[in-house]
Amino acid sequence: MTQTQRLELPYRSIPDMFLHRVAETPDAKAFARPAPDDADDPIWMTWREVDGRARAIAAGLTTLGVRPEDRVAVLSSTRLDWILADLGVMLAGAATTTVYPTTEPEEAVYIVTDSGSKVLFAENPEQAAKLKDAELPSLTHIVLIDGAPTGTEAKPTMTLADLEAAGRAATEADPGLIDGIVAGIDGDRLATLIYTSGTTGRPKGVELLHAGWIWQGRTQQDTGVLSADDLQYLWLPLSHSFGKTLLCGIIYVGLPTYVDGRVDKLIDNLGRIQPTLMCAAPRVFEKVYNRVVTGAQADGGAKLKIFTWAVGVGKRASAERLAGRTPGGLLKFQAGIADKLVFSKLRARLGGRMRAMVSGSAPLAPEIAEFFFAAGLPILEGYGLTETSAGSFVNRESEPRIGTVGQVLGDLEVRLDSDGEVLLKGTPVMRGYHNLPDETAAAFTEDGWFRTGDIGELDDDGYLRITDRKKDLIKTSGGKYVAPSHLEGLFKSVCPYTSQAIVVGQARNYVTMLVTLDPDAIKGWAETTALAGKSYAEIAASREAFDLVDGYVRELNAKLNRWEQIKKFSILGRDLSIEDGELTPSLKVKRRVVEKSFAADIDQMYAGTLAEI
Ligand code: AMP
C-alpha cells in the first residue's frame, strides 16, 4: 500500500470513539468484574453505565485541575476500575501513564516524576505507600481505588467515590463540561505515556497519540481479531501496551469483556466465564500446556499412551488443515477419536467456546502453537512494540502460519534494513520518547522509519518471522523486558569475585545467569577456606563458592523488579576467552557464542520448565 492510501480513521480521539460506542450500543454489555468472593456470576456494566462512571471521574479530575494532555498515572492491577479510571482520564482530555502493581517503589517514583503526572490513581493504600517519602514535584493528588486514606500519603488523598461525587457536582453545574473537552481533542494529541525498559535500567516514556490507538481499534476489527460476537476474557496487565490496544479494540468493535487480573484464578474461571477469545503472553500458554502434559504423565500407563498418540495424530491433522488441505481417510478417523478422547476435554477446561487466542509480547514456542492448533484451539501469534502502539503484525484466523507473527496490519509500512532489522512507518508509531531527544533520534532512520531492534525475515506472502534481536534487551515468555548488560553491571558491582556475568532469559519464563570468577580473587578467597590450594575448576564447582555467589545474587535481586530477578545461576568451570571465540579482541562478551558453548549449563537451569511429550 502506498502512503497516499491511508487507512481512514472514523474517530478523532479515544474519548470520541468511546462516546460513539456508548451512543451506538448503550444497553449492550461492556465490562464485567468478578462478584465478591467469586460467589456469584460476574457483575456486568452496560456501555451507558460505564459512560456514567467515566464521565464522573473525568469531571472529578477537572476539579483537581487536570487539563488536556496533563498526565495522570494509574498504579493498579488489572480490574474494571482501572478501565474506568483510564476512560475518565481520556474524557478529561488527559494522558494516562501506567505503573505495574509489581513495580518497585524507586521505579514507580521515577515514572510518576518523569511523566510529570498531576494525579495518581493507586489501587489501595499499600500501592500508594510506594511513593510515601518521595518529593513528586508535579503530583497534586492521589485517588485510592480501594480503601481509605491513611494520612501518611505523599500528597492529599481521596477515594474514588469522593472523586466521582465531586465530578457529578461539577457536571451538574456545567452539563456540557466533558463533551466540550472531548470536542477539542484531535488525533495528534498525546493519549498515553507508557514506560518501556531502557537498556540502562531507566525506563523510557513512550509518547503515543490518539490517532495511533484508533488505528489499533480499526485494524483489530478489520483483521477479525476481535468481533462483536465475542466474549473476551481480559487479564493482561493494562499497564502494558498489549492491554491498552485491546481496550481500544473493545471500544471500537463493542464486544463484552470480563476483566479479572488474577492469573491464579484464570484456569478455574475460564470454565465459568466460557469466553470465545483470550489474549495472552506466551507464558500463559506454556502454563496450560505444562499442566496438561504433566497431568498425562502423572496418569502414566494406558492414559499416557493414548495422550501421546492423540497429540501425534492431532498435530498431523492440524498440519494438513494449516496447509489448506482437509485430513482424509484414516487420519480423519483417527483425529476424530483423538479429539473425543483428549482434545475435547482440554477445550472444555477452557470453557468449551474458545474461538481463538492471541499471543503477543514475546515469541511463542512453535511446539506449543502446534499443540494448541491440534487441540482445535488456534493461537494467533502477533507482534508489535509499545513504540508502535502494540499491534503491528498478526496471524489471521483464516490463514495462520505457525512460527511467524503473521502479516502486517492496515497501512503500516514495513521494510527490512540491510542487516535484517525490521523497520516500521505509519500512524501507530510513537511520537518519541518523553524528554529524550537523543534516544528518539536514535530510534528512527534518517528518513523516518522506526527501528524495532528485532531482526526478521519476510516471506513472499508478507508473513514475518522474528529470527533474532539487535537490541540489548531480552524478552521473557511472560512478555517482560530485561536489560542484561544493566543487570550484569549491577552484579559485577556487588560481587567482587566476578570475571564475567551473562544474563539469560530470552523466551524463557525466568531469568538466569552464567557466572565466571576472577581466578586471582577467588583463589585468594579460597585460601581462607577449606578450599585452599584447589584449582579454579574445583573451586568453581564447590558448594562454598556457590553459597558465596548466592549471597551476592540475593543482594542483587533485592534491588530488582520481580520479573528481573535471577532465579538460578551457574558458575562455569572456566573463564570466557578470546581463543574460544566467546570474547571479542576488545573483551566484549559475544552472547550468542557463550549461549552455544554453555548450552548444557543453561538447559540445566531450565530443566523441567517445558514438559516434553
Ligand atoms: P513491548 O514494547 O514490551 O511490547 O516489547 C516489544 C518487543 O517484544 C519486540 O520488539 C520484540 O522484541 C518482542 N516481541 C513481541 N512480540 C513478539 C513475538 N510474537 N515474537 C518475538 N518477539 C516478540
Residues whose N, C-alpha, C, O or C-beta is under 5 A from the ligand:
A	BS01	AMP	T196 G360 S361 A362 P363 L364 G382 Y383 G384 L385 T386 E387 V405 T452 D454 I466 K475 G479
